[in-house]
């Protein structure tokens, strides 16, 4: 059993470092988490970590943030979950609010160079994570095949349901193919939430999802409207930060709260900072005019888009260990773990590779970063920092 020996401040500091250095989007974040909590700290086995990733892939919202919330909870309960989220989210949220307040003072050409360098390093980070997970979770031809077909499926059906459908199909294959191979070695992940509490968290989630629109009609004002819009975005979007773009655009731009140019500028800036892309909500809130300060509106929008993640994770976790220990579920997880690797492989190609490696110099930089991570054993934060600095310097050449 995992003992709750970590204080709020300790977990906060661990995730704060990740929040300051985790560039590259959800797939890269999962790579950073694996390096930190599977390889370095050994809090989880590879299979247990992959099970946790699979669970969060099922849920709407930002998968990497939900994995972080779950990791914090497993170490120190509700306060650990809060500490993990605050540490991982706060750095990018602060930077994006500062961007919103003083966007006109930033050098866009230099920012573009730094962004390119960070995106290139993200390729190396994801490859390193994929290699480690594939060796552990796809060691035989059947699971390698599932990994490959899942990657193709997700790439060829790039809808918000593609990843969820791929995991469901993989689970069904596991039930049919791996019935005699259901022994999955993983750490026990005891949960201190009762099933009754789990149902309560889920009831709160659906009550807010259904009730906020009615509350907005009965008591129309900017704050309730924003909470309703951002809570709905965090509740209904599968596939992570990039998928939330069209939904937020329709909620924010179409209603006249923000012009499209500012919206797209903020979205570009959100990809240049570490941490979850959902902190884009803080930028949007801070960019709007209202009766409250930019900081207050930004933080309200940030909380609104992440509250569904807490409610869903707390609501599902009480049932997760029972599901993992069920014979049929274990057979499904045998295949789902391989599918998770396939989803990350697809993410490596689109959007990470296609948006980063489009000329020889980029490939060379990514190759050097990969060697630095895997063979020189340099810490990821150092490689990320070097990539950003190099990208910014290239703009002056």
Order of alpha helices (4+ residues) and beta strands (2+ residues): alpha-alpha-alpha-alpha-alpha-alpha-alpha-alpha-alpha-alpha-alpha-alpha-alpha-alpha-alpha-alpha
